[in-house]
Each structure stands twice: as structure tokens, then as C-alpha cells.
């Protein structure tokens, strides 16, 4: 807090909004709330409050893993129908968001100092999560076909993990073609490298196409994690 001794000392104060453009900045990743009416929110809240949450309680040794079975089942069905990702409800882990999922996965996979391919440019918060896990980040350029695999191999041939947004690259918006996807998966499988695909931007797309197919649909699912 700044305390001024006299009114004369306030002459240099300027309105922070002066000179700002008369439009709202389109923040990446945030939907326009005006598209959702109060009635929509009320209906959703009413349905959620009526759900039998007692079914979600757990008496097992891992109560923190007890996420509503119906929710996990719906997520698995959605991923299968929209993205061709085959998984069971038991393989679905619900987190608070993409950053939380990346933090969880990276801490499970990485040892401090392990190299990780990241897209350049890419999602800043993904870098924060990986850095917090002790990863050594290796920026790999993105062209009109997605992550340049050959450049990643040149820069870090012994990487432990690859984090990629193949369906709708953030922030450039390009979709990784089938040939590039197969190149990436072939390299990862031959070198025992984990792949995390961040598909969050895909959820804003109305229809699924070849660009929306999961990497998991054509790889060893034991080494491919979808967020």
C-alpha cells in the first residue's frame, strides 16, 4: 500500500485502462462464458446434486482412487467412440486438469535429470509440471505436420518421455499426419520411450476425424498415456 502525504503527490497517477483496446482479449484455452446461460448451469447443478454419491464411497485401502464408476465408464466410452482409444474404466484416472495429469504421470515415469521432448512452441504449463518433476526439457520444433521427430532424435536420442499434442497442436493448431505419427510411435517403441499425448484442445472440436484419432489407437498402450 502506498500512502501519499498530500493531494499534490497524486498528480502522476494514471488510469490503468487508459489507452487499452476496447475489446476483450481472447485468452487461449478459456471458453466464452456468455455462451452458457444461467438455465444451463442450473440444470447441470440440479442433475449433479441428485446423483447417488453414496455409490462413490470406498472402504478399500485406496479411498483417494475411488472416482465414481459411472463417470469413469462414460469417459472410457467417450474416448473409444470419439478417438478410437481402447481402455477400460479401471484404466481411467481422473485428475483436476491437464496440468495435474502431466504432473502425476511425469512423477511416476521420470527420474530427476531424465530428458523429455517438448514441442516448441508449446503449452507453458506443461513445462512447469515437467520441470517440477525434475525433467530436463528438450525443445523440439513443430512444422506444418506436427512435432519434427528427426530433430528430436538429433537433440535427445536417449529421452525418457515425449509430450505431444498430435490432434490439435497448441498453440499453432496443426494436426499431426498419419506418417509423422507412425514415425513417432516407431521411434518410441524401438527405444522404450513413454509418450504422453495431450488431447485437451481436441475437446473443442465438434467432429472427430483422422486428425482426432488417439496415438493409443495404433501403438503399444503400455507406453502411451492420453491426457
C-alpha positions in Angstrom: 0.0 0.0 0.0 1.3 3.5 -0.9 0.2 6.4 1.3 0.5 9.9 -0.2 1.4 12.8 2.0 -0.6 15.4 0.1 -3.0 15.6 -2.9 -0.2 17.2 -5.0 1.7 13.9 -4.9 -1.2 12.1 -6.6 -0.8 14.0 -9.9 1.2 11.3 -11.6 -1.4 8.6 -11.1 -2.8 7.3 -14.4 -5.8 5.2 -15.2 -4.5 1.7 -15.9 -7.3 1.2 -18.5 -6.4 4.4 -20.5 -5.2 3.5 -24.0 -6.4 -0.1 -23.7 -8.2 -1.6 -26.7 -12.0 -1.7 -26.5 -12.3 -5.4 -26.8 -11.7 -8.5 -24.6 -8.5 -10.4 -25.0 -9.2 -14.0 -26.3 -7.3 -16.0 -23.7 -6.3 -19.4 -25.2 -8.0 -22.3 -23.5 -10.8 -20.4 -22.0 -14.4 -20.6 -23.3 -16.7 -17.7 -23.6 -19.0 -17.9 -20.5 -21.7 -15.9 -22.2 -22.3 -19.0 -24.4 -23.7 -20.7 -21.3 -26.9 -19.4 -19.9 -27.9 -19.4 -16.2 -30.5 -22.1 -17.1 -27.8 -24.4 -18.4 -25.8 -24.1 -15.2 -28.9 -24.6 -13.0 -30.0 -27.7 -14.9 -26.5 -29.2 -14.7 -26.2 -28.4 -11.0 -29.6 -29.9 -10.2 -28.7 -33.2 -12.0 -25.4 -33.4 -10.3 -26.9 -32.8 -6.8 -29.4 -35.6 -7.4 -26.7 -38.2 -8.2 -26.4 -41.0 -5.6 -22.9 -40.1 -4.4 -23.0 -42.8 -1.8 -22.0 -45.2 -4.6 -18.7 -43.4 -4.8 -17.7 -44.1 -1.2 -14.9 -46.6 -0.7 -13.9 -49.0 2.1 -10.8 -50.2 0.4 -7.1 -49.3 1.1 -7.1 -46.5 -1.5 -10.1 -44.3 -1.0 -8.4 -41.4 -2.9 -8.8 -43.6 -6.1 -12.5 -44.0 -5.7 -13.9 -41.9 -8.5 -17.5 -42.6 -9.4 -17.5 -45.9 -11.5 -20.2 -44.5 -13.8 -18.1 -41.4 -14.6 -15.0 -43.5 -15.4 -17.2 -45.8 -17.6 -18.6 -42.8 -19.5 -15.2 -41.4 -20.1 -13.9 -44.7 -21.4 -16.9 -45.0 -23.8 -16.4 -41.4 -25.0 -12.7 -41.9 -25.7 -13.5 -45.1 -27.6 -16.2 -43.7 -29.8 -14.6 -40.3 -30.5 -10.9 -41.1 -30.5 -10.6 -44.8 -31.1 -8.8 -45.2 -27.7 -9.5 -48.6 -26.3 -9.4 -48.6 -22.5 -11.4 -50.0 -19.6 -12.9 -47.8 -16.8 -10.3 -49.2 -14.4 -7.6 -47.6 -16.6 -9.1 -44.1 -16.4 -7.6 -41.8 -13.8 -9.5 -38.6 -13.1 -7.4 -35.5 -12.3 -8.2 -31.8 -11.8 -7.0 -30.9 -15.3 -4.2 -31.3 -17.8 -1.5 -29.9 -15.6 -2.4 -32.2 -12.8 -2.4 -35.2 -15.2 1.0 -34.2 -16.5 2.4 -33.8 -13.0 1.1 -37.2 -11.9 2.4 -39.0 -15.0 5.8 -37.4 -15.1 6.4 -38.1 -11.4 5.5 -41.7 -12.0 7.7 -42.1 -15.1 10.7 -39.8 -14.7 13.8 -39.7 -12.5 15.5 -36.3 -11.9 17.5 -35.3 -14.9 15.7 -37.5 -17.5 15.3 -35.9 -20.9 11.9 -35.0 -22.2 10.9 -33.9 -25.7 8.5 -31.0 -25.6 7.0 -29.1 -28.5 8.4 -25.7 -29.4 6.3 -23.6 -29.2 4.1 -25.5 -26.7 1.9 -25.4 -23.7 3.7 -23.4 -21.0 2.0 -25.1 -18.0 3.2 -28.5 -19.3 6.8 -27.2 -19.0 6.1 -26.1 -15.4 4.8 -29.6 -14.5 7.7 -31.4 -16.1 10.3 -29.1 -14.6 8.7 -29.6 -11.1 9.2 -33.4 -11.7 13.0 -32.8 -12.3 12.9 -33.3 -16.1 15.5 -31.9 -18.4 13.4 -30.3 -21.1 14.5 -30.6 -24.8 12.5 -28.3 -27.1 11.7 -29.9 -30.4 10.4 -27.7 -33.3 6.9 -28.0 -34.8 6.2 -27.7 -38.5 3.1 -27.9 -40.6 2.9 -31.7 -39.9 3.5 -31.5 -36.2 6.4 -32.4 -34.0 9.6 -32.9 -36.1 10.7 -36.4 -34.9 14.0 -36.4 -36.7 15.0 -33.2 -34.9 14.0 -34.7 -31.6 16.2 -37.8 -32.3 19.1 -35.5 -33.1 18.7 -33.4 -30.0 17.9 -36.1 -27.4 18.2 -39.7 -28.7 18.0 -41.0 -25.1 14.9 -39.2 -24.0 12.7 -41.0 -21.4 9.5 -39.3 -22.4 7.8 -37.4 -25.2 5.0 -35.0 -24.6 3.0 -34.1 -27.7 -0.3 -32.6 -28.8 -0.9 -34.6 -32.1 -4.6 -34.0 -32.7 -4.6 -30.2 -32.4 -1.1 -28.7 -31.6 -1.1 -26.0 -29.1 -0.8 -23.1 -29.9 -0.2 -23.5 -33.7 -3.3 -25.6 -34.3 -1.7 -28.1 -36.7 -2.7 -31.8 -36.8 0.0 -34.4 -36.9 -0.4 -36.5 -40.1 -0.5 -40.3 -40.1 3.0 -40.7 -41.5 4.5 -38.5 -38.8 2.5 -40.3 -36.1 3.8 -43.6 -37.2 7.3 -42.3 -37.3 7.0 -41.0 -33.7 5.5 -44.2 -32.4 8.0 -46.4 -34.2 10.9 -44.5 -32.6 9.3 -44.5 -29.2 8.5 -48.3 -29.3 12.0 -49.2 -30.5 13.7 -47.1 -27.8 11.4 -47.9 -24.9 10.2 -44.3 -24.6 7.0 -43.2 -22.9 4.6 -40.9 -24.9 2.1 -38.6 -23.3 -0.4 -37.1 -25.7 -2.3 -34.0 -24.5 -5.6 -34.1 -26.3 -7.3 -31.3 -24.4 -7.6 -28.9 -27.4 -9.4 -31.7 -29.3 -12.4 -31.5 -27.0 -13.3 -28.1 -28.5 -13.7 -29.7 -31.9 -17.2 -30.8 -32.9 -16.4 -33.9 -35.1 -13.7 -36.5 -34.9 -11.6 -37.3 -38.0 -8.2 -38.9 -38.7 -6.6 -35.9 -37.0 -8.5 -36.7 -33.9 -7.5 -40.3 -33.5 -5.5 -41.2 -30.4 -1.9 -42.3 -30.7 -3.0 -45.1 -28.4 -5.1 -46.5 -31.2 -2.1 -47.5 -33.2 0.6 -48.1 -30.6 1.6 -50.2 -27.6 -0.9 -48.9 -25.0 1.5 -49.8 -22.2 3.8 -46.9 -23.3 1.2 -44.3 -24.4 -0.7 -42.2 -22.0 -3.6 -39.9 -23.1 -4.5 -36.7 -21.1 
